[in-house]
Amino acid sequence: MKSGILLIIIGICMFSIGLILFYFIDVVEDNILKNIRNTGTFVGLSGMGVTLAGIILYLINKNIEPIKENYDN
């Protein structure tokens, strides 16, 4: 599997896990739950960056057919 596609999949998974950790944990007076929720924020934002890096890597490594010029006319 190409590295760009793999990074895109990992980034989407990281973003999804970050959303789950951020929105499904209710913060009460517990500091451990606050830290887990803040970790979810960090993981979600990092997932967006990894996804963007995967997209850029995929576009850079894309095989583009060279332009064929015909000067015989």
C-alpha positions in Angstrom: 0.0 0.0 0.0 1.3 3.4 -0.8 2.5 5.6 2.1 0.2 8.5 1.2 -3.0 6.4 1.4 -1.8 4.8 4.6 -1.2 8.2 6.2 -4.6 9.4 5.1 -6.3 6.3 6.7 -4.3 6.8 10.0 -5.1 10.5 10.1 -8.8 9.9 9.7 -8.7 7.3 12.5 -6.8 9.7 14.7 -9.3 12.5 14.0 -12.2 10.1 14.8 -10.7 9.0 18.0 -10.0 12.6 19.0 -13.7 13.5 18.3 -14.9 10.5 20.4 -12.5 11.4 23.3 -13.5 15.1 23.2 -17.3 14.9 22.8 -18.2 11.7 24.7 -16.4 12.4 28.0 -18.3 14.6 30.4 -16.0 16.7 32.5 -16.8 16.8 36.1 -14.4 17.6 39.0 -12.1 14.8 38.0 -8.7 15.8 36.7 -8.0 12.5 35.0 -11.1 12.9 32.7 -10.0 16.5 31.9 -6.6 15.2 30.8 -8.2 12.5 28.7 -10.4 15.1 27.1 -7.4 17.4 26.4 -5.6 14.4 24.9 -8.6 13.9 22.6 -8.2 17.4 21.4 -4.5 16.9 20.7 -5.1 13.6 19.0 -7.8 15.1 16.8 -5.7 18.1 15.7 -2.8 15.9 15.1 -5.0 13.6 13.0 -5.9 16.6 10.8 -2.3 17.3 10.2 -1.4 13.7 9.4 -4.3 13.5 7.0 -3.1 16.7 5.2 0.4 15.3 5.1 -0.9 12.1 3.5 -2.9 14.0 0.9 0.2 16.0 0.0 2.4 12.9 -0.1 -0.1 11.2 -2.3 -0.3 14.1 -4.7 3.5 14.4 -4.9 4.0 10.7 -5.6 1.3 10.5 -8.2 2.6 9.3 -11.6 1.8 11.9 -14.2 2.2 11.0 -17.9 4.7 13.2 -19.6 3.4 15.6 -22.2 3.9 14.3 -25.7 4.6 17.0 -28.2 4.3 16.5 -31.9 6.2 18.9 -34.1 5.7 17.1 -37.4 2.7 19.3 -38.4 
